[in-house]
Amino acid sequence: MMTAPDFARGGGSMELLRVVDLAKHYDEEAAIAGVTFSAAAGEVLGIVGPNGAGKTTLLEAMAGLVGADSGNLLWLGDALPPAHRKAAIFYVPDGVKPYQDRFSKGYNRRLLLAIGLLTPHRVLLMDEPFDGFDLRQTRNIVEVVRKAAGAGRAFILAIHQLADAERVCDRFILLAGGQIRGIGSLRELRTQTGISQGSLEEIFLALT
Amino acid sequence: MYPLLAKELAEILSGRALWTMLLLICPLIGFSFIEAVSLYSEASTAALQSPAAAATLSPLDGILVPTFGSFYVAVTLLFPFVAIRVLGQEKESGALRLLVQLPYRSSTLVLVKLAAILAAWAAASIPVLSTLLIWALLGGHLGASETANLLFGHSLYGLLVGAISLFAATISDSSATAAIVALATTIGSWVLDFTLAGRPGLSAWVAKLSLTQTLQSFEQGLLSAGLVLGMVTVVGGLAALSTVWLPPGTPTRVKFARSVPCVLATIVALGLAAQIGASADVTEDRRNSFSPADQKLLATLRLPLVVTVDLAPEDPRYIDLRRNVLGKLERAMPNVSIVLAGVRQDQAGQSDAYGQVEYVYGGRTDFSRSTSPREILPLLYELAGTKPPAPIQGPEYPGYPLVANANVTLLWFFCGLPLLIALAWWWSRLSPAVKS
């Protein structure tokens, strides 16, 4: 089990959320196992991994939309049971098309992002926020996310495109087979793997 | 809560199910109404020459019940598809994962969805409500209380079907599965009623649970407190179960555990509602009551009256006795017990006592084979040691014969109303202009 060092940036940001030993099984298979990390105010944390790594399950377990088999969440140091998580965390899921008869996939996606950004929650979970967008749109979204993070919101983004993750995230959680294989900023991960100038992609391949 | 309700109403209006149902029921209700008016006019033609025959013509039986009967069929078969949409669409599109994150309790979400379902039922009732207006324009009479009672009964029935459909949508993965579950319940209820009604014992009790039976009292002009409470209880129970099963993150075993007290509470409440015998006769012709003078005197007879009926429940004589005497006695007297002697119709010929009804009041007993109040009431007064009352002078029910031709309304039900519905559907799909 790997844990994350508390995030410190500039004057030191407050830890908002801590995930402790979260696990979820489907039949005999562990979708996520022993996941522990924290997220601080103003931080953009990226959960990166291939399809089937457990990113969506992790986000849904955190949001309380899927019942975790073990583990818990702490909000500002206090336990956050599933029934109360929607007061603290908002989850923007992937693959939701609320107005599929009227709007295109891209427009539905932008609508969901707008809904998430309009909520008052201090922690926003987003599953594949850049999916379906072109380069220019992706850069615009990155700008919006960074601006919101600058105002003190914490973002936890599940991203499978490592290039997008490298562009927007402050820290990374490398997830594969439901387990954390590496955690930290790009610099910390380079130090861990010994790849001094390595890209996130090279680091991911080295650790998984 | 109002933004949430507005969202739910918009969801229903944006779907095809409600509009399709409206278009389909226009000709169905129109045909039923025109046929009802035609038959009523035929009967009225003969009755116009005879006041006695005219007094038997009631718009409740001749026009309203048959017309609303076709609406009942439409609600049973088509309304589940409308009601399922309030949740089924969100489940299929994934938007449920957003909905449950809103700062509302699951119970609030379910109640708002039920309110939207009731609003959808109100919209679906527009064709049948237009028949009331047309009947009035043709010169027909509408008794306010009996019409309102019938509408109330149908609205409760619509809410019940809606609650069943909402619960089906909550426990099903897809709208198609939910539709199968809901229709299995509503149509299965028809089968229950058809096969078990009129049979004695447990079968009769089970048949009473059929959805079809819920409307019978209202169609007969009775407002039964026990029935209304029972229907509201079932709607409440289904809403509670929907609240338990709605959140996607709760483990299934926890949902089952939480469902048990809901089901038990509903059963207990239903049992209590079944004990409530209070009902009001809201018909204009007072068909469910004795004369005012008899009602007044019977209300003063406070000792228990025990009626033992040696008839099979499916025997037409028992049905007559029930309708003409026993039901009215239960409403008029404060303490009446009716006991069936437990005879089956195939045993009818085996006993000389078959067909006999025993009346016990104040320690005195008498027997009768009559099913008419003209013989039974004097018998009861004699048992009570009191004289029959002097009749209270009041207006007799005149009956409302009307010879009318409703064929011109074919244009309304087959052309005009469907066109309006289609226009409303088109208008509802126009995107609102966004000010820049």
Interface residues (C-beta under 8 A of the other chain):
Chain A: E60 A63 G64 L65 V66 G67 P82 K86 A87 F90 Y91 P93 G95 V96 K97 P98 Q100 D101 R102 L112 I115
Chain B: S14 E90 S93 G94 A95 R97 L98 V100 Q101 L102 P103 P248 G249 T250 P251 S431
